[in-house]
Amino acid sequence: PKAVPPQVRLVLQYMGREISQAEMQAAVIAAWQSEGRDSAAIQTMDLYVKPEDNAVYYVINGEITGKVQF
């Protein structure tokens, strides 16, 4: 039988603050939509968290980049 990967929940804790992977994804999707784009067009989302910048940098579909503050 093929092993099923576990479901993962990521939470970043830094300097008394906390943000979950789900919150990061939601913020990126909201930023994407605020630019008039359809969230259904997102096939891949790479997140790069920089706590020292209070930001999540992202790459959508391997080519479109941006950042959201948290």
VEXPA-534217 format. One record per residue (C-alpha): residue in one letter; x negated, y, z. Coordinates in steps of 0.02 Angstrom, whole numbers, plus 50000, padded with zeros to 5 digits. Example, Ala and Ser with C-alpha at 12.3 -4.5 7.8 and 13.67 -1.06 7.14 Angstrom:
2
A493854977550390S493164994750357
This chain:
70
P500005000050000K499445017649959A499095028750110V500195044150126P499225059650178P499785067150343Q500825082850349V499685097050407R500165113050497L498775125950504V498805140250630L497435153350639Q497145160850810Y495995175950819M495775189950946G497445186551030R498405185450866E499145170350780I499725167050603S500285150650528Q499975143950355A501855145350321E501815163850369M500315166750256Q501185158050111A502785168150140A501795184550142V500915180049979I502555175149896A503345191649955A501875201449883W502025191649720Q503885195349708S503635213849752E502625214949590G504145209049493R503545191149473D504575175349492S504045164149636A504505149049528A502985153349421I501805149149565Q501035132049531T499515133349642M499055144949785D497315145849861L497205155550024Y495615163150096V495825169850272K494665183550332P495135187450513E493855201450522D494805210250381N496525205750453A496895199150279V497305183850177Y496575184250003Y497425173249873V497235165849701I498835161049611N498775148049472G496885149049470E496825166549398I497865180249481T497085187249639G497675198549778K497705201349964V498985203450102Q498665211350272F499225202650429
